[in-house]
Amino acid sequence: MAMRQAKFQIGQIVHHRFFPFRGVIFDVDPVFSSTEEWWLSIPEDIRPVKDQPFYHLLAENEESTYVAYVSEQNLLPDDSGRPVAHPEVEEIFGEMCDGRYVMRQIQTN
């Protein structure tokens, strides 16, 4: 099985195709790598295929912030230019540049 190239990049802001949340990508799995229980908990009519990139997001909705794990097929680019209000954004990313977050440089001694 050939690996697909990820459509979205770390630091990119995206929103969910079906559910009202958005977030910034902080990691990418080339294929599904969560639990079978998690995958089966998704309603069958919108359950994604496993052989596609899955993204880890610092996500937000109207009520809260959280970490989300979302398939590529269920994400769309968020071109609003609005920052993501998740409290961990500043730990991983520095400033926004051209609508996308830039990863912080890791300091080594």
N, C-alpha and C positions, 0 to 999 in steps of 0.2 A: 504494500500500500504506500503510495507516494505521499509525502508530507505536503500540505498546502502552505503557501506563503501567507503569513498573517496579513490581513487587510488593514488592521489598525495598529498603532504604535504606542509604546509606553509614553505617557505624558499627554496623550490625546484625550480630549473630552468627548464622551459619547452619551447617547441616551438609549433606553430600551425601546424596542419596537412595539411592545404590547403594554408594558407596565410604566406607570408615571415616576420613573427615576432616571437620574443621570449620574455620571461619575467620571473620574479620571483613571485611566489604565495604569496600573503599577506593575503588572506581571502578565505574561502570556504563556499558556501551555499549548504546544503544537496540536495536541488532541486532548480529549476529555481525560481528566485525571482526578476526579473526585470519587465519591463512593457510589456504588450501585443504588444504595438506599436514597441518596440525594437525587440521582437521575430519575428513579422511579417515582419520586415525590412530585415531579413536574407533570401537570395534566397531559395525558397522552396526545391530545389533539395539538398541543404546542410543544411537545417534548422534542428537543433538538437531536440531530444525529451526533454520534460521538467522534467521528473522524473529521473534525474541523478544529480550528483554534478556539480555545476558551480563554476568556480574559478575567483577570482579577481587578476589580474596581474599588476605589474609595468612592462610595456611592452616597447619594442624598435624595430624599424625597421631601414632601411638604412637612413631614413629622419628625424625621430622624436622619442620622447618618449611620452607615454600616459598611461592611465589606460584602461585595456581591461577586458571584462567579457566573459569567454569562457567555453563551455560545456566540460565535461570530454572526450566525444567521439572525440573531435577535438584537443586534446592535446597529445603530445608525450614528453618523457623525453629528455632534452637537456644534453648530456654527453660531451659537448665540453670543460667544465672546465673554460670557459671564463666568467668573471663577467658581470653583467647587468649594463649598463651605465645610467639607469634612475636616475634622481637627487634625488628622494625620497628614494632610497634604503638605504642610510646612516641614514635616520630618523627612519626607522623601524627595520633595521637589523644591526648587528655588522659584525664580520668577516665571511668569508666563511670557512667551515670546511667540508672536503670530498666532495667538489663540491656543497654544499648547504649552504644557508645563515642561520645564527643563529640569532633569534629574540633578540633585545636589551632588557635588563632587565628594567622594569619600576621602576623609583625611586620614593619612597614615603617618605614623611617627617613626 
